[in-house]
Amino acid sequence: MESILPQKLIDEVSRYAERDKLFELRLRKGRKISANIAGKYIEIDTVCNPEWIQETLLKAGKFSLYAVNEQIKAGFIGVSGGMRIGLCGQAVYDGENIKTLKSITSLNVRFPHEIKGCGGKVLRHCFDGKMLSTLVISPPGAGKTTLIRDICRSISDGANVLIIDERGEISGEADGGFSFDIGSSDVLLYCKKQFGFINGIRSMRPEVIVCDELKGLCDIQSVEEALYCGVSVVATLHAQDISDLRYKRGFERLIESKAFKRYIILTDTPAVGTLKNVYDENMEVIV
């Protein structure tokens, strides 16, 4: 946090929460700051100074926004240690392709957390001699990434695990190393899933591939290719519940083919990371 946020902003936020309780910080130009503290949003009685947004951007990009423009085009900047900054501003197009975002007016700074052992509560349902292909489902901010990170740590001693870490959030990339304990997992950083799955299977011979936030047909096809190759997949998906799957484009194929053997449903009530349900490949409740 200290590496990217202005000190005056840190001082203001520190009056409301300790670092390990802070999940998100939302900065909106000229508006009061909003913070997610231990899963609950509060409004901080401080108006966001536009200079704080600019300073945070420059520090996150190591004072070269051009160097991180590929991430900016996707609406975020990944920061060492697994932090991710979501961006809102004006889209600039080159023909039909987005060139960059400029005039940034809002930031969502997300602070990752490591909870060793949290994967144990689901592994007993998802491990049968080997890791079963598993889809972790929850609304944003309910603990999906924290869970799959701990699963990587837990199973990597007995299996070749490859993490496709598009935004550096799972491993917590930091200056050529990793901030989080991901065991003996191999990591492909800042690459699209389609590239990561195809080339990772060819070059690293994984038994399990772990990735975050499936979306779109390309991601679904990547999962299918891995399964055809005999590789188990552990992934996450933004959704409210199991019933939402049928309304997401392409997922009906995965349901009908029984590609995922387990569906884990998380909720943030009464606390972030609460296990709500476990379903099998037939969509029958196990827990």
N, C-alpha and C positions, 0 to 999 in steps of 0.2 A: 504494500500500500504506500509506504513512504517513498518508493522509487518513482511513482507516477503522479501522485496527488500533491497539490500545493499544500504547504505546511499549515496555512490558515484554514484550509478546508478540513484537514486532518484534525486540527484543534477543535473545530466546531463539532465534527462527528463524534469525537472521543468523549464529548460530554453526554452522549446518549447511549453509547455501546462500546464494549471492549472488542478488540480485533476479532477474536474467535467467535463472536456472536453476530458479526456483520456479514450478511450474505450478498446484498446488493446495495448499490448507491446510485440513485438516479439524479442526474444533473440536467436541468432544463433552463436555458437562458432566460434570466429575469424572473424565474419562478422559485418558490421554496423547494429546498432539497427534500427528496424522499429517500428513506432507507428501509431495507428489509433486515430486520433484526430478529434472528432466530426464527425466521419464517413468517414474521408479522411486519406489515408495512406501517411506518409512522412518518409523519411530516415533521421535518426539522425546521425550527423557527429561524431559518437563515435563507436569504435569497441568493441564488446562484449567481456569482459574478461571472460575466462572459469570459473574462480573462482566465478563470479557473478551467473552463472547458478547453481553451486554446492551449494552456500550459499542460494539461493532462494529455491532450492529443500529441503534442510535441514530445513529451517524455515517453509516452507509450511507443511512439515510432522512432525512438532514439534520435530525435531531431532530424529525421529524414522521412517525411510522409511518403515521398516518392518510392522509397524502398519497401514500404508496406502497402502500396497501392492495390496490389492484387487482393489483399484482405479487405481493404477499404471498399473496393468494388462489391465485395460480398456482404458489406454492412457491419464489419467488426475489425478490431485489431487485437491480436493475441499478444499477451505480455508474459514474459518469463515468470515461471512459478504457477502457470495455469490460469492466471487471470484473463478475462475476456472483456473487452469494451465494445458494447453495441453502439452503433452510430445512427443518428438521423440528421438529415440535412437535404441539400439540393442535389439531385442526380444530374450528372452531365453525360450526355450521350454522344457517341461517335457513330452516326448512322443508327442502326438498331441495337448496337452494343453499348452497354454502360462503360463510360470511360473512367469516372471517379465520382466521389461525393465531395461537395464543397459546401461552404457556409454552414458548418455543423452547428446545430442548435440544441441537440440532446445527446447525452451519453448515459448508458447503463453499464456501470462498472460491476462486474460479477466476481466475487471472491470465492474460490474453491475451498473445500474443506476435506480433510482426510479423516476417516473414522475406521480405524483398523478393527476388523472383526465383524463389521456390519453385514458382510456377505454371508456369514455363517447361517443366518436365518433363512436364506433362500437356497443355499447350496445343497442342503439336505433333500430338497425337492428337485434339484436340477442336475444332480450328479449320480450317474449309475454306471460305475466303472470308468466312465469318461464324462466330459462335460456335454450335456444335451444342449441342442440349439435352443436358445432362450431369448424372448423378446420382453424387455422391461418397459412397462407402460405407466405413464403418469402425466399430470399437468406439469408445466414448467416450474422448476424450483422445488420439486418434491423429493430430490435425492437420487435420481437415476444415475448420474455420472459418478457420484460418490460410491454407489453400490457396485457398478461394474468395475470401477477401479480396484475395489477390495477383492472382487472375484478374480481379477487378473493376478493379484498378489497371492491369493490362496491356491490357485491351480497351476501356476507357472512352474513350480518345482517338479511337477509330474507330467507336464505336457508342454509342447512347443506353442506358445501363445504369441500371436501377432496383434498389436494394437494399431488400428488405423486412426490416427489422432489428428483429425482435420484442423482443429483449433488449439491443440496443445493443452486441452483441459484435462484429459484423462491422466496423462503422464506428468503434467506440470513442468513442461520443458523449461530449462533454465541454464543458459550459457553452456550449451553442449551436454548438459546432464539433465536429471529429472528431480523435481522437488518432492515427488510422492513415491512411496514404496510400491512399485509395481512388480516386485519379485524379479524373476528372470525373463520377463516379457521382452520381446523385440518390438520396436516402435517405428512406424513410418509417420513422419510429422508433416503437417500442413499440405496434405495431398488429397485430392478427391477420392471418394471411395472406389470409383470405377478403376482408377489407376492402381490404388492400393491393393484391392482384392486381386486383380489379375496378376500384377507384378509380384505382389507378396507371396502368392501361392507358388509362382514359378521359382522365385529365388530363395524363399525362406522355409518352404515346406512346413507350414504351420498345421497343427492339429485343431487349433481354435483361433478364430479371428474375432476380435472385439472392436466394436465401433459405436459411435454415439449418433443419435438423431437420424434415423432412416427417413428419407423423404423422396418422393418421386420414383418414376419407373426405372431410372438408371441405377438407383440404390437397390431396388428390389431385384433387378437383373443380376447385380453383383452378388447379392446374397444367394440367389438361385445357382449361380455358377460355382460358388464355394461349396454349396451343399452337394452339387453334382460331382465335385471332386472329393467328396468324403470329409470335408472340413466342417466342424461345428461352428456356428455363429452365435455370438452374444451381442445383442444390439439394443438400442433404446428407441422409443417413439413417444412423441408428444400426443397425448390423447387423454380424455377424461376417464375412460373405462374401456373394458373389452368390447362393448357394443359399438364403440366408435370405429373399430377396425374396418367394418364392412362399408363404411362411408369414405374410406381413404382409398384413393385411386391405386389400383394394382394389388392391394393387400388381400383381396378376395382370392387371388391366385395362391398366395402363400397359405391362406386358411384351408382352401380346398385340397392343396397338395400335402397338408400337414407338415410343412417345412419346419416350423418351430414346434418343438416338443413340449415346451413350457412357456406360459405367459405369466409374468409377474406384474401385479398391479400394486403400485405404491400411491400413497396419499400423504398430504402434509397435515392431516388431522388425526390425532391430537398433536402430533409433532412431525416434522419433516423426516421422511424415510420410513414411515409406518407401513408395514406390510398389510395390504388390504385383502388380496386374494391371490391364489395360484391356480391356473387352469392348465389342463393337459392339451395335447394336440387335437382332441375331440371337443374342445371348448367346455369340458366338464370340470367343475370345481374340485380341486384337491384340498385346498385350505380356504 
